[in-house]
Every structure is written in structure tokens, then in C-alpha cells.
Amino acid sequence: MKIIFFLILLFTFNIYSTEYSFESRGYSEQKVLSFQDNSKYIHIMTVGWWTDSMGNYGTEKCYGKTEIAANNINLDIFCELIDQNNKVIKVSRKRNSLVGGGVGLNTYLETTDKYNFLKGKKCTYAVTFLKKNFFYKQKCL
């Protein structure tokens, strides 16, 4: 009986300790307002394609703003992700780091039944850019 209890406990622990990862790539369109002090206010729209560690894939679109002062970037965008089964997820992505890439926080705002395990989760992400193209990686524990 102890062995069965131990196996159930071990199995349950493995389910809840599984890491969820997410990757996306895409491009951005930007409208820039530049100031004399070299700071910038940027209206940003991104379009991308994503995959996750559960074998899902889909498209994403994001809208938001970026403020750049000195060599620091403050990003605040909202995204809609649609998977291969037309399930929708809405997230917020925020980042305050150096220009050219950095680390931020992705928060799951709205999910459908398939992704309810993500609702309210805050996950760390890293992003880098090559001209107007972005490469995004996220991990959730």
C-alpha cells in the first residue's frame, strides 16, 4: 500500500512540476516619434508564429508601445495567440531592459479551457531582435 501511495505521489509531483516552454518568431512594424534628447516613443505591432512544449502551434499578433531613453527600453504590449484548434490566449508582455533584447515578464490574462492551467501565470521570457525580426523564448514553472 505504501508503494502505491508513493507512486501516486511521485506521478502527481511530476505532473505539477513540468516546465512549460513557448517560443515564437516574427516581425514588427513600428511608428517612431523621436525627440531631441534621442529618446523615442514607438507604437509597435508584431506578427509571429509560435510553438510550445505540448506540441501546440499557432499565430500571434501584438499591439503596444515602447519607450526608449538612453540605452534603456520600456516595453508594454498585449498579444492574442491563436492555436491550431482556434483556441485563443491573451497575454501581457512587459520588459524594462537594454535596447536590442532582454528579459521580461509574460502574464496570461485570458485562456480557453485547453490552456486554463496558464491563466494568471507570470512567466519569464527573453527576446532578441535582428532588424525588425524578433526571436522570443519563454519558460514557466
C-alpha positions as CSV (number, residue, x, y, z in Angstrom):
1,M,0.0,0.0,0.0
2,K,2.9,2.4,0.8
3,I,4.4,1.7,-2.6
4,I,1.1,2.6,-4.4
5,F,0.8,5.8,-2.4
6,F,4.4,6.7,-3.2
7,L,3.9,6.1,-6.9
8,I,0.7,8.2,-6.9
9,L,2.5,11.0,-5.1
10,L,5.5,10.8,-7.4
11,F,3.3,10.9,-10.5
12,T,1.3,13.9,-9.2
13,F,4.6,15.7,-8.4
14,N,5.9,15.1,-11.9
15,I,2.7,16.5,-13.4
16,Y,2.7,19.7,-11.4
17,S,6.5,20.3,-11.7
18,T,6.5,20.0,-15.5
19,E,8.0,23.0,-17.2
20,Y,6.0,24.8,-19.9
21,S,8.1,26.4,-22.6
22,F,7.0,28.6,-25.5
23,E,8.9,30.0,-28.5
24,S,7.9,32.5,-31.2
25,R,9.4,34.3,-34.1
26,G,8.1,37.1,-36.2
27,Y,8.5,40.6,-37.3
28,S,7.4,44.1,-36.1
29,E,6.1,47.2,-37.7
30,Q,6.9,50.4,-35.9
31,K,5.9,54.0,-35.9
32,V,8.5,56.1,-34.2
33,L,8.3,59.6,-32.7
34,S,11.9,60.8,-31.9
35,F,12.9,63.6,-29.5
36,Q,15.9,65.9,-29.4
37,D,17.3,64.1,-26.4
38,N,17.5,60.9,-28.6
39,S,14.6,59.3,-26.7
40,K,11.9,57.6,-28.7
41,Y,8.2,56.7,-28.3
42,I,7.3,53.8,-30.6
43,H,3.9,52.4,-31.4
44,I,4.6,48.7,-32.2
45,M,2.7,45.9,-33.9
46,T,4.1,42.4,-34.1
47,V,3.1,39.4,-36.1
48,G,4.5,36.0,-35.3
49,W,4.3,32.2,-35.2
50,W,4.7,30.1,-32.1
51,T,5.2,26.6,-30.8
52,D,5.1,25.2,-27.2
53,S,6.4,22.2,-25.2
54,M,3.0,20.5,-25.5
55,G,3.1,20.2,-29.3
56,N,0.8,23.2,-30.0
57,Y,1.5,25.8,-32.6
58,G,-0.2,28.9,-33.9
59,T,-0.1,32.6,-34.8
60,E,0.2,35.7,-32.6
61,K,-0.4,39.4,-33.0
62,C,0.6,42.0,-30.5
63,Y,0.0,45.8,-30.1
64,G,1.6,48.2,-27.7
65,K,4.2,50.8,-27.0
66,T,7.9,51.1,-26.4
67,E,9.7,54.0,-24.8
68,I,13.5,54.3,-25.2
69,A,15.6,56.7,-23.2
70,A,19.4,56.5,-23.0
71,N,20.1,52.8,-23.7
72,N,17.0,51.5,-21.7
73,I,13.8,50.2,-23.3
74,N,10.4,50.0,-21.6
75,L,8.0,47.7,-23.5
76,D,4.3,47.2,-22.7
77,I,2.3,45.2,-25.2
78,F,-0.8,42.9,-25.3
79,C,-0.9,39.8,-27.5
80,E,-3.5,37.5,-28.9
81,L,-2.4,33.9,-29.6
82,I,-4.5,31.5,-31.7
83,D,-3.5,27.8,-31.7
84,Q,-4.0,25.1,-34.4
85,N,-7.5,24.4,-33.0
86,N,-8.6,28.0,-33.0
87,K,-8.2,28.3,-29.2
88,V,-7.4,31.9,-28.1
89,I,-5.0,33.1,-25.4
90,K,-4.5,36.7,-24.4
91,V,-1.3,37.8,-22.7
92,S,0.5,40.9,-21.5
93,R,4.3,41.3,-22.1
94,K,6.3,43.8,-20.2
95,R,10.0,44.5,-20.3
96,N,12.4,47.0,-18.9
97,S,15.9,46.3,-20.1
98,L,18.6,47.3,-22.5
99,V,17.9,48.1,-26.2
100,G,18.4,45.2,-28.6
101,G,16.9,42.4,-26.4
102,G,16.4,41.4,-22.9
103,V,14.3,39.7,-20.2
104,G,10.7,40.5,-19.4
105,L,7.5,39.1,-17.8
106,N,4.7,37.5,-19.8
107,T,1.3,37.3,-17.9
108,Y,-1.5,35.1,-19.1
109,L,-4.7,37.2,-18.9
110,E,-7.4,35.1,-20.7
111,T,-7.3,31.5,-21.7
112,T,-9.7,28.9,-23.1
113,D,-10.3,25.6,-21.4
114,K,-7.4,23.9,-23.0
115,Y,-5.0,26.4,-21.5
116,N,-6.7,27.1,-18.2
117,F,-3.5,25.8,-16.4
118,L,-1.8,29.0,-17.6
119,K,-4.4,31.6,-16.6
120,G,-2.9,34.2,-14.2
121,K,0.6,32.7,-14.6
122,K,3.6,35.0,-14.9
123,C,6.4,33.6,-16.9
124,T,9.9,34.9,-17.6
125,Y,10.9,35.5,-21.3
126,A,13.9,36.5,-23.2
127,V,13.8,38.3,-26.6
128,T,16.3,39.4,-29.1
129,F,16.0,41.3,-32.4
130,L,17.6,41.3,-35.8
131,K,16.4,44.5,-37.5
132,K,12.6,44.2,-37.4
133,N,12.6,40.5,-36.7
134,F,12.2,39.1,-33.2
135,F,13.1,35.8,-31.5
136,Y,11.2,35.1,-28.3
137,K,11.7,32.3,-25.7
138,Q,9.6,31.8,-22.5
139,K,9.7,29.3,-19.6
140,C,7.0,28.7,-17.0
141,L,7.5,26.5,-13.9
